[in-house]
Amino acid sequence: MGCTSTSAPRSGRMKGHVAPADPNADQLFVSRGFPELDLGVRALLIDEQKRVLLVRHTYCAGWHLPGGGVEVGETLECALRRELKEEAGVELTGPPALHGLYLNISASPRDHVALYVVREFLVPQPKKPDLEIAEVRVFPHDALPIDASSPTRDRIAELLQGRNPSLTW
């Protein structure tokens, strides 16, 4: 899949909206005082043995589902592909499936996370630690590390144990 961004230099998470149909929409958006929104993507990568791939960041405790911010002009799927490559060295070999959209109230009342389920992927080379990612590992879904984050545990339980999905991350 050809993912290209029409954004300026990377600036973190997506703010507001992209490519309004109405050329005056940006002015309306600002003049009506609508707040900016943060949008991120995460992936629940599951292999044939129901093992899940998790990352441990250098800047926060615990194990997490890989992902990150959506850049201006970038689609959710392109952001997912970019973040998986950057954080875990993962390349998708099949289409990701959108599982849900969550409000991440712990980060901000304006933060939303799109969660994709990825079952077809490969890791051509093990990811080496860098400034952002300390470690990438695969765990059995029923033997997660003790310090796996609560949202990570909750999303895995929703998908693999049939638990009712939450509206919040």
Secondary structure, DSSP 8 states (H G I E B T S, - for coil): -------SS--SS--S-SS-SSTTHHHHHHHTT----EEEEEEEEB-TT-EEEEEEESSSSSEE--EEE--TT--HHHHHHHHHHHHH--EESS--EEEEEEE-TTT-TTEEEEEEEE-SEE-SS-----SSEEEEEEEETTS--TTB-HHHHHHHHHHHS-----SB-
